[in-house]
């Protein structure tokens, strides 16, 4: 095993661990790869990235962001589960879940594209399931939470307003057979 640890502290801030490549002025900057070994007969290794917990303050944050660019496209962030070729099993799942609250509100999940400058269109937001050749394709469910003592959540479907053009439209259709 390989362990990289910072120093602990009983009365102050614990040490930091920084993994970084050098900058480049005339070429591509270096990459950082974190991977686990493969196996032939057992589960593959896992990669876990987690922030620290706290008993007297806010828990730490985990931030994953792509690089910005002044002369090209910004970098991409891709979160993908593993696939399988074994017909007895299904591909991996991707879960995005907010934190719970035992005596307060749970956290929010926000999926949004960024604003665009006055000369461009803002990014798309696509929610879709995969296609299939011989079985039922996946479903898309948009649900609000139930409540036992208060008001249940609402579901709002709305288009954007426009000050210099046509407002957006809402289309609901069914597939052809």
N, C-alpha and C positions, 0 to 999 in steps of 0.2 A: 504494500500500500504506500501511497505517497500522500503526506499530509502537509499542508501549508497553513500555518496558524499564526495569528498575531498574539501579542501579549494581552493577558487579562488584567483587569483592574478592579479593586474593591472599593475605591473611593473616587474614581474619575472615569475618563473615557478610555475604553479599550483601544488597542492599536488597530491600524487599518492594514488591509492587504490590497495592493495595487498590482494588477497584471495589465501591461500595456506594451504596445509596439512603438517603435520610433516613428516620427513624422518624416515625410518626404517632400522635397521641393520640386523635383523633376520627374518623379515616377509615382508608382503606387505605394501607399503605406503598407506596412506589414499587417498580417492577419493574426488573430488569436483564435485558436481552435480548442474546444473542450470536448473530448470524446471518451467513450468507454469501449472496452474490448468486446469483440463478438464471440459467440459460442456456437458449438454444433449441437449440443444436447440439452442445454438448460436455458433459463431466461437470460437475455442480454442485460448488461449492466444499466444502471439508471444514472441520470444526471439530475441533481437536485440543486436548485437555487432558491434560497429562502432568506428572508430578513429576520433579524432578531426580535424576540418578544420583549415585553417590558411590563413590569408590575407597577410602575409608578409614573409612566408617561406613555407616549404614543409608540406603537410598534414601528419597527423600521420598514422602509419601502424597498421594493424591487422595481427598478426602472430598466426597460429594454427599449432602446431607440436606435434608429438608423441614422446614418450620417447625412448632414446637409451638404449642399453643393451650391456654389456660385456660378459654375460653368456647365452644369449638366443636370441630370435628374437626381433627385434625392434618393437615398438608399431605401431598400425595402425591408420590412419586417415580416417574416414568414413563420407562422406557427403551424406545424403539421404533425399529425399523428402517424404512426407507422402502419404500413400496409402488410398484408399477408397473402401468400399464394396457397395456403392450406384451406381447402373448402370446408373444413370442419370449424373454422374459426372466423371471426370478423375482424375488420381493421380496428385500429386503436381509436379512441375517442378524444375529442378536444372539449374541455370544460372550462368555462369562464364563469366564476362564481364570486360574488361579493362576500365580504366578511359579515358574520352574524353579530347581533347585539343582544346580550342577555337581559339588559334593562334599558336599552335605548334602541334607536333605529339601526337597521342593518345598512351596510354600505350600498352604494349605487354601482350599476354597470352602465357605462356610457360608450356607445359605439357611434362614432361620428367622423365625417371627413372634415378636413380643414377648409377655412374660407379661401377664396381665390382672390387675386388682384382684380382690378377693374377690367382687365383685358382678357381674363380667362374664365373658364367654367369651374365651379367647385367640383370636388371629387364625387364619384358615384358611391352609393351604398347598396350592395347587392346581397340579398338573403335568399339562398336557393339550396335545394337538395340535389343530389346526384341522380343521374339517369341509370336505367337498368335495361337489360335485354330480355330477361325471362321472369322477373319477379316484380313486386310492387315497388315503385319508386318511393323515396322518402317523403314525409309530410312536413309541412311548415306550420307550426303552432305559435300563435301570439296570444298570450294569456296574462291576465293580471292576477295578483294574489288574492286569496280569500281572506276574510276577516271574521273572527268570532265575536268581537265586541265593538268593532268600529266600522268605518266605511271601507268597502272593498275598493281595490284600485281600478282605475279607468284605463281604457284602451283608446288612444287618439290616433287617427290616421288623417293627416293633413298635408296639403301641399304648401309650398312657399308662396309668399306674396311677391308681386312684381310692381315696380314703380315706372318702368319704361317699356315693358313688354307684356306678354300674356302670362297670367298666373299658371302654375302647374296644374295637372289633372290627376285624378285618381281613377285607375282602371282595375276592375276585378273581372277576371275571365276564367273559363274552364278550358282544359285541354281538349284537343280533337281526338277522335277515335278512328 
